[in-house]
Amino acid sequence: MDHPPAGKLDYLQSKALDAAANGIVITDVDGNIVWANPAVAQLTGYSLEELLGENPRLLKSEKMEPVVYQVMWETIMAGRVWQGDVINRRKDGSLYYEEMTITPVRSEDGTRITHFIAIKQDVSARREVERKLQETIALQQETEARLLELTIRDSLTGLFNRSHFFELAQVEFDRADRYMNDLSVIMLDVDQFKHINDHYGHLNGDLVLETVARLARECLRSIDIIGRYGGDEFVALLPQTTIKGAFQAAERLRVRIAETPVMAQDQTISVTASLGVALYDVQCATLEQLFDRADQMLYQSKRGGRNCSSLWNG
């Protein structure tokens, strides 16, 4: 293949650089621009005459962390190629994302760096697409999280619904059964809730349930699993908790409920609760048996005059 003569090759190279779609800038070792192609003028809004002799910091937007430029200079001054994205500012003040590769150029004897060649590309459109894609993904993840919450949470109280509570409780029960860990359960029923609904109305009844759920979250630990068992009945599973610890937690919650009247418009609703407490042991073959024990103690509290906690003694 015939090669063009040296003069012709220099001419073609010059035309190629001028015609390149990407911006190309050559600076001296101090960073002052000694040559740029027309694409740089189109990219920045500055004419080539305005750019010659200037330092590329003319384009800085102050939107980048100083460490970015520090690393850039340390890299190229060490004779290595730097690649990255920066946010620059055009002559008209508008911002744009620029993908840039800076390559050091050494002297003919290779002993020192004499120039830097920077190849620049406007990637603002790509960045905008990426931003919108990230927003879409985040929105989708948020929607999926909300949908998941709807499937596992009780819509009124925000506690786990009965189905999901039992899924989590079964995992803890199996762990306790395998490793013989302490595992306690508290069942709670709002006293005379039908009277509250009938006397104060269902909206205020809902407010009572929301308040009891909030107090349960505040009184119990973050590792405890709390659910709405149904109607005005709540249940909490307490991993790694002895029967004594569970009874103390139940009493703490009971007292807190009794001391927290529910303010409903211009009315004050006094609320109490009855609680039953039970502990897992080797005679408790299933999760249902454990809850049955607590349920029996709950109804013992009801029969005993309400607003008290009863403890399974086996």
Secondary structure, 3 states (H helix, E strand, C coil): CCCCCHHHHHHHHHHHHHHCCCEEEEEECCCCEEEECHHHHHHHCCCHHHHCCCCHHHHECCCCCHHHHHHHHHHHHCCCCEEEEEEEECCCCCEEEEEEEEEEEECCCCCCEEEEEEEEEECHHHHHHHHHHHHHHHHHHHHHHHHHHHHHECCCCCCECHHHHHHHHHHHHHHHHHHCCCEEEEEEEECCHHHHHHHHCHHHHHHHHHHHHHHHHHHCCCCCEEEEEECCEEEEEEECCCHHHHHHHHHHHHHHHHCCCEEECCEEECCCEEEEEEECCCCCCCHHHHHHHHHHHHHHHHHCCCCCEEECCC
